[in-house]
Amino acid sequence: MVDVTVAEGKLTLHVRGVDKIWAFKSTVEIPLVHIGGVRSDPEVARSWWHGMRLPGTNVPGVITAGTFYQDGKRIFWDVHRPEKTIVIDLHDERFNALIVEVDDPEAAVKMISNAL
């Protein structure tokens, strides 16, 4: 799970607890101008195939965390519970998308959308 903050023109995702180990990352910062869109999407996290992991952790039904490559795209994941998943589409960044679990998907999507 991640904590989401928006400040000074940047979106910052703070990876919580031991997920830092599973995801091989503790923080991801993205300029707001590189965000193409944001949405709540539990179905994307329910699929069994998330791509090739490098580096990352994937235990189906338990956790998907880290960097994954799928369909020529680099995606950062940190999801335990699909129902709390948001997808942040990016351009001009190292990652093509961020797929993460947050406490309140609706509030996170609204906060990021309002900042855009």
C-alpha positions in Angstrom: 0.0 0.0 0.0 1.1 3.6 -0.6 0.4 7.0 0.8 -0.3 9.6 -1.9 0.6 13.3 -1.5 0.6 16.2 -4.0 2.8 19.2 -3.4 4.9 21.6 -5.3 3.8 20.3 -8.7 4.7 16.7 -7.9 2.8 13.5 -7.0 4.6 11.5 -4.4 3.9 7.9 -3.6 5.3 6.7 -0.2 5.5 2.9 -0.1 4.5 1.6 3.4 6.2 -0.8 5.7 7.6 -4.1 4.4 6.2 -3.3 0.9 9.4 -1.3 0.5 11.2 -4.6 0.5 8.8 -6.4 -1.9 8.6 -3.4 -4.3 12.3 -2.6 -4.1 11.3 1.1 -3.8 10.3 3.4 -1.0 9.2 6.5 -2.9 8.1 7.4 -6.4 7.9 11.0 -7.4 6.3 12.2 -10.6 5.8 15.7 -11.9 2.0 16.4 -12.3 2.5 17.4 -15.9 3.6 13.8 -16.7 0.3 12.3 -15.5 -2.1 11.4 -18.3 -4.9 10.3 -16.1 -6.0 8.6 -13.0 -8.8 6.1 -12.2 -9.9 3.6 -9.7 -9.7 0.1 -11.4 -9.9 -3.0 -9.2 -10.2 -5.3 -12.3 -6.7 -4.6 -13.5 -5.3 -6.0 -10.2 -7.5 -9.0 -10.3 -5.9 -10.5 -13.4 -3.4 -13.2 -12.9 -0.8 -11.9 -15.4 0.9 -8.6 -14.5 3.9 -9.1 -16.8 7.5 -10.1 -16.2 8.8 -8.8 -12.9 12.2 -7.2 -12.7 12.7 -6.5 -9.8 9.6 -7.3 -7.9 7.4 -9.7 -6.1 4.3 -11.6 -7.3 2.4 -14.0 -5.1 -1.0 -14.4 -6.9 -3.9 -13.4 -4.6 -1.5 -12.0 -2.0 0.8 -9.3 -3.4 2.1 -7.7 -6.6 4.9 -5.2 -5.9 7.7 -3.8 -7.9 8.6 -3.2 -11.5 6.8 -5.3 -14.1 7.0 -5.3 -18.0 3.8 -6.0 -19.9 3.1 -5.4 -23.5 6.2 -3.3 -23.9 5.3 -1.1 -20.9 7.1 -0.6 -17.6 4.6 -0.5 -14.7 5.2 0.0 -11.0 2.9 -2.1 -8.8 2.1 -2.2 -5.1 -1.2 -4.0 -4.5 -2.5 -6.5 -1.9 -6.2 -5.8 -2.2 -7.5 -5.2 -5.7 -10.6 -3.3 -4.5 -8.4 -0.5 -3.3 -6.4 -0.1 -6.6 -5.9 3.1 -8.6 -4.1 3.4 -11.9 -2.1 6.4 -12.8 -1.2 6.7 -16.5 2.1 8.5 -17.2 3.9 9.9 -20.2 7.6 11.1 -20.6 8.5 9.0 -17.5 10.5 5.9 -16.6 7.2 4.1 -15.9 4.2 4.0 -18.2 1.8 3.5 -15.3 1.6 3.2 -11.5 -0.8 0.6 -10.2 -1.1 1.0 -6.5 -3.3 0.2 -3.5 -4.4 3.2 -1.4 -6.6 3.5 1.7 -9.4 5.4 -0.1 -9.3 5.1 -3.9 -12.1 7.6 -4.5 -10.4 10.3 -2.4 -7.0 9.6 -4.0 -8.4 9.8 -7.5 -10.2 13.1 -6.6 -7.1 14.6 -5.0 -4.9 13.8 -8.0 -7.5 14.9 -10.6 -8.0 18.2 -8.8 -4.3 18.8 -8.8 -4.1 18.2 -12.6 
